[in-house]
Amino acid sequence: MFAKKFNNFCRRNYIITEHAKKRMRKRGIKVNNVRNVLRFGRVLPAREAEIFVFEGINVVRSYDGYILTVYENRNLSSLKYRSRIPDKSIA
């Protein structure tokens, strides 16, 4: 059942890595939760990925469509914006 849901979910332009699958199982996060985060969540840019945040669940997705990891974090202040362009004023 778990694999079938992942296969159906992956057909929607996202590929869930083995690491993300393990973390989802370990943390008890369902495929429907991940789908809702990607559909309705706020997007925060990161260095090589985007972090989708919704209802305390964070999904890290690379720009080429791979879901890298999934975790729970209700403290949004710990997520800080990081520019992809280095600040040249800092030497």
C-alpha positions in Angstrom: 0.0 0.0 0.0 2.8 2.4 0.9 4.7 1.8 -2.3 1.5 2.2 -4.4 0.8 5.6 -2.9 4.4 6.7 -3.5 4.3 5.5 -7.2 1.0 7.4 -7.8 2.4 10.5 -6.0 5.7 10.4 -8.0 3.7 10.6 -11.3 2.8 14.1 -10.4 6.2 15.6 -11.3 7.9 14.8 -8.0 10.3 12.1 -7.2 10.6 11.1 -3.6 14.2 10.0 -2.7 14.8 6.9 -0.6 16.0 9.2 2.2 12.7 11.1 2.2 10.7 7.8 2.2 12.6 6.6 5.2 12.1 9.9 7.1 8.4 9.9 6.3 8.0 6.4 7.7 10.1 7.1 10.8 8.3 10.3 11.5 4.8 9.1 10.7 4.2 11.6 7.9 1.7 10.5 5.3 1.8 11.0 1.6 -1.3 13.1 1.7 0.4 15.4 4.2 3.3 15.9 1.8 0.9 16.5 -1.1 -1.0 19.2 1.0 2.3 20.9 1.9 3.3 21.1 -1.7 -0.1 22.3 -2.8 -0.9 24.8 -0.1 2.4 25.5 1.7 4.5 28.6 1.8 7.7 28.4 -0.2 11.0 29.5 1.3 14.1 29.5 -1.0 17.2 27.6 0.2 20.6 27.1 -1.3 19.9 24.3 -3.7 16.3 23.6 -2.9 12.9 25.0 -1.8 11.4 24.4 1.6 7.6 24.1 1.6 6.0 24.8 4.9 2.4 24.0 5.9 0.8 23.0 9.2 4.1 22.3 10.9 5.4 20.0 8.2 8.4 20.9 6.1 9.2 19.4 2.7 12.6 20.1 1.1 12.4 19.8 -2.7 15.3 20.3 -5.1 14.7 22.6 -8.1 14.8 19.6 -10.4 11.8 18.0 -8.6 13.3 15.6 -6.1 11.8 15.6 -2.6 15.0 15.4 -0.5 13.6 15.1 3.1 10.4 15.7 5.1 10.3 16.7 8.8 8.1 18.4 11.3 9.0 21.9 12.6 6.4 24.2 14.1 9.0 26.9 14.9 9.2 29.0 11.7 11.6 31.4 13.3 14.3 28.7 13.0 14.0 28.8 9.2 16.1 31.7 8.0 16.2 33.1 4.5 19.5 32.4 2.8 20.3 34.2 -0.4 21.6 32.0 -3.2 24.0 34.9 -4.2 26.9 35.4 -1.7 27.1 38.8 -0.1 30.2 40.5 -1.6 30.5 42.9 1.3 31.6 40.1 3.6 35.2 39.3 2.8 
